[in-house]
Amino acid sequence: MLKIENLTKQFGGLTAVRDVSVTFEKGKINAIIGPNGAGKTTFFNLISGMHQPTSGRIIFKGVDVTRMRADQVARLGVARTFQTTHLFDNATVFDNLIVGHRLRTKSGFWDVVFNTKRLREEEKACRKKAEEVLEFVGLNHAAYRLAGDISQEERKRVAFALALATEPDLVLLDEPAGGVNPEETVGLAELIKKMVRHGLTVCLIEHKMDMIMGMADKIMVLDHGEKIAEGTPAEIQRNPVVIEAYLGSEHAAA
Amino acid sequence: MKYLQGKAGWAILIALALLFPLVAGNNYQLYVMSLAFIFAISTAGLNLITGYTGQLNLGHAGFMAIGAYTVGILTVTYEWPFWGAFAMSGVVAGVIGFFVGVVSLRLKEHFFAIFTLCVGFIIYLIIEKWDSVTGGTVGIIGIPGPAPIGPITFDSAISQYYLVVFFLVVSLWLMHRIVNSLLGRTFIAIRNSDDLAQALGINLMRNKTLSFVLSTFYAGIAGGLYAGYVRFLGPDLAGTHYTFDMITYLLVGGIGTLMGPVAGSLLVAWVTQSLQFLQDYRMVVFGPLLVLLVIFFPHGIVGFYYKKRMEREMKKRAAEASRAQAVKKEAGTNA
């Protein structure tokens, strides 16, 4: 699904991601963990095309996407969420979601001027998609509430819904459970598993270890931009290098 | 306030604009109103790029001047008929807008604002210094008014007023189409968050450029109307204070709302007129008024109206939902 070879990103003198190679398999939940500032979000920014890597290659579904712009990568089927969800707070949740399917439509300015059949059909398709993804993330009841009035957990679900509206194959989730309580975290984890059951590949960054250990098929650990470990949750928990990175060397010996 | 929505709302507002000459006491009031409408068209353009797409363009007046000078130069120097020159006013502004946009839209936020401020000033300087084409500081005088179309002439103040109203309605109708379509949603998504829009597969550069070109086209058309209405032009029209005037209209009327530019330009025009007797001191009154407005109506007049409407709707929905729940509960106990 996604193959990354020797990926490096430098910001001036700072190397945020250094020589990372990893493969994410189709239909799996892949997690990226690491201390703050380890380069996790930068790694996502590189995959999704927000930043251009300094060197290395990113291959998605057999296509080299290394130098592509973010919108091109999205069109190929990579969706992502952000740590903070920017919604248009003065509009309803439903209104916020309609634009999510825009990348699968073609209507331009002249369609708008002449109100063409294509535009009307595509607007209908976008609304249908919005309804579909709202249903999927379980937010039907909140469709006509203002985006500014919903809870943090509901915002996370809206962010998922937006990502799903783009009809992706791979979803990158940046701290999907950040700022929500433990009960709600369980609900979001369920939702992520549901996404995988529906054929999506998920890659997530998360600090909540119990969530990660319970659901990830594979974990990659980043520290100072370097991949220090990779494996199943059980392997990662036993890995002394990981324990050292998180807790310091004196704990690793114990 | 329900009657201000939908088709009925359009009909009422258009009727009000059409009936205004009947209540206007003299031609001067028509003049003030026509100019306010012309600036409303230009401000509608600024609203598209700034209010809906989130890119603060501080060179907007420059594009209005480009449209105005297109008409002035083509009619006076090259003796084009008015309507041919007028058609070119939007096109020329749009084409120049395209090239400026392709370069300036690479910058974000305040960098973009500062860059466009400079672009506006460069346009002003070019108009002022390029004597042989633009007439320099003297400007262009003797611009012909709009030529008759069939039996309709535009000699009287009323007919010119109606001409301006016609273009205002067409401009707003098109703007309504744009902002309520998928295209408008795309622009709004960019305003909300560049990064999110990009992650949703929206080509930032292409959409921003389209929005910018459309906004400069509006400015150009407004400039063309201005040239045919005022009949003389000076480089002053490209001055940054006109841009800031238009930003004031946006703030007063409601940035990112369809009718905001109209409400803002009308209100500011009439307040300014009614404070005329204070002469130089009028800013002492106008300034605090503006501050109060920004404090108590941060979304402008139209924005305030929308917000109230939204709140009422939400309340109604909540009431309906709780009623539905009560009915369900009752059904449950009966069973």
Interface residues (C-beta under 8 A of the other chain):
Chain A: S48 G49 M50 R69 A70 D71 A74 R75 A79 R80 F82 H86 L87 F88 N90 I98 V99 G100 R102 L103 T105 S107 G108 F109 D111 V112 V113 N115 L119 E122 E123 C126 Y144 R145 L146 D149 L162 A163 A165 T166
Chain B: L174 R177 I178 S181 L182 L183 R185 T186 I188 A189 N192 S193 D195 L196 A197 Q198 A199 L200 G201 I202 N203 L204 L210 L214 Y306 K307 M310 M314 R317
